[in-house]
Amino acid sequence: MTDAAATPVLEADGLVGGYVAEADILRGCTLTAADGEIVVVIGPNGAGKSTLAKAVFGLVKVREGRVRLRGHDITGAAPHEVTALGMSYVPQVSNVFGSLTVQENLEVGGVLKRGLIKERMDSMMTLFPRLGERRRQRAGTLSGGERQMLAMARALMPDPTVLLLDEPSAGLAPRAVGEVFDTVVEINRAGVTIVMIEQNARRALALADRGYVLEGGQNRFEGPGDKLLVDPQVAELYLGGAAPPAAGAPDR
């Protein structure tokens, strides 16, 4: 666990915005991620979770509030500018090029690091050995779990310090879900700060240094992941029942 008082690497403060001017989906969302943390955002469908990630990354217009990356104001910056500053984003859908091979997908992801593509690709093959076995295979023929691994690897090619993940376990078989969560931990251990939107709330909070619960485009609860996991109100409203007994944080 990181020090909660550490200087934030990512700050989203009072975000208001949405896809059309007449309908704000975000209504004052706030999020902070310190260097080296895993931060998880949960909440019911329609709460604004994915919209928050897109707003942070410059894919949704922010009408009020600010986004800062390592102290630099990136509010309204284009996604390619945000990537160049050290933050990558993995969307929930359409996150790989199905007609391209695994290797070609990674090469596209490494366009901002042209001189280091081979080095970065070697690192990805070490982190994701299954991708190394399938490097000549078209991404569209991979399993759901393998495509998610490729999407994360492609986002890591520019060597970001912050990785935004939007529902990385959505639609995956149970075994693949476990592999995705294990990979998130490995990426974090390698020094990348993770901000993860996730439907598998219990499992995600068990990994999280910090958690946020959104409802109606606003923060409803926030705090250490292990505390939210055993909060009776959070459990009743968002985790499908009674909170589990309090326990020590998982080893990561």
C-alpha positions as CSV (number, residue, x, y, z in Angstrom):
1,M,0.0,0.0,0.0
2,T,1.2,3.5,-0.8
3,D,1.1,6.5,1.5
4,A,-2.2,8.2,1.1
5,A,-0.5,11.6,1.7
6,A,1.8,11.1,-1.3
7,T,1.7,13.7,-4.1
8,P,-1.0,12.7,-6.6
9,V,0.1,11.5,-10.0
10,L,-3.4,12.0,-11.3
11,E,-6.1,14.3,-10.1
12,A,-9.6,14.9,-11.4
13,D,-11.4,17.6,-9.5
14,G,-15.1,18.5,-9.7
15,L,-15.6,17.2,-13.3
16,V,-18.8,18.1,-15.0
17,G,-19.4,17.0,-18.5
18,G,-20.9,14.5,-20.9
19,Y,-21.5,13.6,-24.6
20,V,-23.9,16.4,-25.4
21,A,-24.2,19.9,-23.9
22,E,-27.8,19.4,-22.6
23,A,-27.1,16.2,-20.6
24,D,-24.2,16.2,-18.1
25,I,-23.4,12.6,-17.1
26,L,-20.6,13.7,-14.7
27,R,-21.9,16.1,-12.0
28,G,-18.8,16.9,-9.9
29,C,-16.7,13.7,-9.9
30,T,-13.4,13.7,-8.1
31,L,-10.7,11.2,-8.3
32,T,-7.1,11.0,-7.0
33,A,-4.4,8.5,-7.7
34,A,-1.0,8.6,-6.0
35,D,2.2,7.2,-7.5
36,G,2.1,3.4,-7.5
37,E,-1.5,3.0,-6.5
38,I,-4.2,0.8,-7.8
39,V,-7.4,2.9,-7.8
40,V,-10.7,1.3,-8.5
41,V,-14.0,3.0,-9.6
42,I,-17.2,1.0,-9.1
43,G,-20.9,1.7,-9.2
44,P,-24.2,0.7,-10.8
45,N,-24.7,0.8,-14.6
46,G,-25.2,4.3,-15.8
47,A,-23.3,5.8,-12.8
48,G,-20.8,7.6,-15.1
49,K,-17.8,5.3,-14.5
50,S,-16.7,4.9,-18.1
51,T,-17.5,8.6,-18.8
52,L,-15.2,9.5,-16.0
53,A,-12.3,7.6,-17.6
54,K,-13.0,9.1,-21.0
55,A,-13.2,12.6,-19.5
56,V,-9.8,12.1,-17.8
57,F,-8.3,10.9,-21.1
58,G,-9.7,13.7,-23.2
59,L,-12.4,11.7,-25.0
60,V,-15.3,13.5,-23.4
61,K,-15.6,17.3,-23.0
62,V,-15.2,18.6,-19.5
63,R,-17.3,21.6,-19.0
64,E,-16.3,22.3,-15.4
65,G,-13.4,21.0,-13.2
66,R,-9.8,20.2,-13.9
67,V,-7.7,17.2,-14.7
68,R,-4.0,17.2,-13.7
69,L,-1.3,14.6,-14.6
70,R,1.8,15.0,-12.4
71,G,0.8,18.6,-11.7
72,H,0.3,19.5,-15.3
73,D,-3.2,20.7,-16.3
74,I,-4.4,18.4,-19.1
75,T,-8.0,19.4,-19.1
76,G,-9.2,19.4,-22.7
77,A,-6.0,18.0,-24.1
78,A,-6.3,15.6,-27.0
79,P,-5.8,11.9,-26.3
80,H,-2.5,11.7,-28.2
81,E,-1.2,14.6,-26.2
82,V,-2.2,12.9,-22.9
83,T,-0.5,9.7,-24.1
84,A,2.7,11.6,-24.9
85,L,2.6,13.0,-21.3
86,G,2.6,9.5,-19.8
87,M,-1.0,8.2,-19.5
88,S,-2.5,5.4,-21.6
89,Y,-6.1,4.2,-21.9
90,V,-7.7,0.8,-22.6
91,P,-11.3,1.1,-23.6
92,Q,-13.9,-1.6,-22.9
93,V,-14.6,-2.4,-26.5
94,S,-12.8,-2.0,-29.8
95,N,-9.5,-2.0,-28.0
96,V,-7.4,-4.0,-30.6
97,F,-7.2,-4.0,-34.4
98,G,-8.7,-7.4,-35.3
99,S,-7.2,-7.5,-38.8
100,L,-3.7,-6.9,-37.6
101,T,-1.4,-9.4,-36.0
102,V,-0.4,-9.3,-32.3
103,Q,3.0,-7.8,-33.3
104,E,1.4,-5.2,-35.6
105,N,-0.9,-4.1,-32.9
106,L,2.0,-3.6,-30.6
107,E,3.9,-1.7,-33.3
108,V,1.0,0.7,-33.6
109,G,1.0,1.2,-29.9
110,G,4.6,2.0,-29.9
111,V,4.4,4.8,-32.5
112,L,5.4,7.4,-29.9
113,K,8.5,5.4,-29.0
114,R,9.8,4.5,-32.5
115,G,13.4,4.2,-31.4
116,L,12.4,1.8,-28.6
117,I,9.8,-0.3,-30.3
118,K,11.9,-3.5,-30.2
119,E,12.9,-3.0,-26.5
120,R,9.3,-2.2,-25.5
121,M,8.0,-5.2,-27.5
122,D,10.5,-7.5,-25.9
123,S,9.2,-6.2,-22.5
124,M,5.6,-6.9,-23.5
125,M,6.4,-10.5,-24.6
126,T,8.1,-11.1,-21.2
127,L,5.1,-9.6,-19.3
128,F,2.6,-11.4,-21.6
129,P,4.3,-14.7,-22.7
130,R,1.1,-15.9,-24.4
131,L,1.3,-13.0,-26.8
132,G,4.8,-14.0,-27.7
133,E,3.5,-17.4,-28.7
134,R,0.9,-15.7,-30.9
135,R,2.8,-12.7,-32.2
136,R,2.1,-13.6,-35.9
137,Q,-1.6,-14.4,-35.2
138,R,-4.3,-12.0,-36.1
139,A,-5.8,-10.3,-33.1
140,G,-9.4,-11.1,-34.3
141,T,-8.7,-14.8,-33.8
142,L,-7.6,-14.5,-30.2
143,S,-9.7,-15.5,-27.2
144,G,-11.4,-12.8,-25.2
145,G,-8.8,-13.0,-22.5
146,E,-5.9,-12.9,-25.0
147,R,-7.4,-9.8,-26.7
148,Q,-7.6,-8.1,-23.4
149,M,-4.0,-8.9,-22.7
150,L,-3.1,-7.5,-26.1
151,A,-5.1,-4.3,-25.4
152,M,-3.2,-3.8,-22.2
153,A,0.2,-4.6,-23.8
154,R,-0.5,-2.2,-26.7
155,A,-1.4,0.6,-24.1
156,L,1.9,-0.1,-22.3
157,M,4.0,0.2,-25.4
158,P,4.5,4.0,-24.9
159,D,5.9,3.2,-21.4
160,P,3.2,5.1,-19.5
161,T,3.3,5.9,-15.8
162,V,-0.5,5.8,-15.5
163,L,-2.8,3.2,-17.1
164,L,-6.6,3.7,-17.3
165,L,-8.6,0.5,-17.7
166,D,-12.3,0.5,-18.6
167,E,-14.0,-2.7,-17.5
168,P,-11.0,-5.0,-18.3
169,S,-12.9,-8.2,-17.1
170,A,-16.2,-7.5,-18.9
171,G,-17.5,-10.5,-20.8
172,L,-14.6,-12.8,-20.0
173,A,-14.7,-16.4,-18.7
174,P,-13.9,-16.8,-15.0
175,R,-10.4,-18.1,-15.7
176,A,-9.6,-15.2,-18.0
177,V,-10.9,-12.8,-15.4
178,G,-8.4,-14.2,-12.9
179,E,-5.6,-13.8,-15.4
180,V,-6.6,-10.2,-16.1
181,F,-6.6,-9.3,-12.4
182,D,-3.2,-11.1,-11.9
183,T,-1.8,-9.1,-14.9
184,V,-3.1,-5.8,-13.4
185,V,-1.1,-6.6,-10.2
186,E,2.0,-7.4,-12.2
187,I,1.8,-4.2,-14.2
188,N,1.4,-2.2,-11.0
189,R,4.3,-4.0,-9.4
190,A,6.4,-2.8,-12.4
191,G,5.7,0.8,-11.3
192,V,2.6,1.8,-13.3
193,T,-0.2,3.5,-11.5
194,I,-3.5,1.9,-12.3
195,V,-7.0,3.5,-12.5
196,M,-9.5,0.8,-13.2
197,I,-13.2,1.0,-13.9
198,E,-14.5,-2.4,-12.9
199,Q,-17.8,-4.4,-12.7
200,N,-16.3,-7.2,-10.6
201,A,-16.5,-4.9,-7.6
202,R,-15.5,-7.3,-4.8
203,R,-12.4,-8.6,-6.5
204,A,-11.3,-5.1,-7.7
205,L,-11.7,-3.5,-4.2
206,A,-9.7,-6.4,-2.7
207,L,-6.7,-5.2,-4.9
208,A,-7.3,-1.5,-4.5
209,D,-5.3,1.0,-2.5
210,R,-8.2,3.5,-3.0
211,G,-11.7,3.0,-4.2
212,Y,-14.5,5.3,-5.4
213,V,-18.2,4.5,-5.7
214,L,-20.1,6.6,-8.2
215,E,-23.8,7.0,-8.4
216,G,-25.6,9.4,-10.7
217,G,-22.4,11.0,-11.9
218,Q,-21.2,11.9,-8.4
219,N,-19.0,10.4,-5.7
220,R,-21.1,8.4,-3.3
221,F,-18.4,6.7,-1.2
222,E,-14.6,6.8,-1.3
223,G,-11.8,5.4,0.8
224,P,-9.2,2.6,1.1
225,G,-10.3,-0.4,-1.0
226,D,-10.2,-2.8,2.0
227,K,-12.4,-0.5,4.0
228,L,-15.0,-0.1,1.3
229,L,-15.0,-3.9,0.8
230,V,-16.3,-4.4,4.4
231,D,-18.5,-1.3,4.6
232,P,-22.0,-2.6,5.3
233,Q,-23.7,0.1,3.3
234,V,-21.4,-0.3,0.3
235,A,-21.9,-4.0,0.4
236,E,-25.7,-3.8,0.6
237,L,-26.0,-1.2,-2.2
238,Y,-23.2,-2.2,-4.6
239,L,-21.7,-5.6,-3.8
240,G,-24.8,-7.7,-3.8
241,G,-25.2,-8.4,-0.1
242,A,-23.5,-8.5,3.3
243,A,-19.9,-7.4,3.6
244,P,-17.3,-10.1,4.2
245,P,-15.4,-10.3,7.5
246,A,-12.6,-7.8,7.7
247,A,-9.3,-9.2,6.8
248,G,-5.8,-8.1,5.9
249,A,-5.1,-6.6,2.5
250,P,-4.1,-9.1,-0.2
251,D,-0.4,-9.5,-0.9
252,R,0.6,-7.6,-4.0
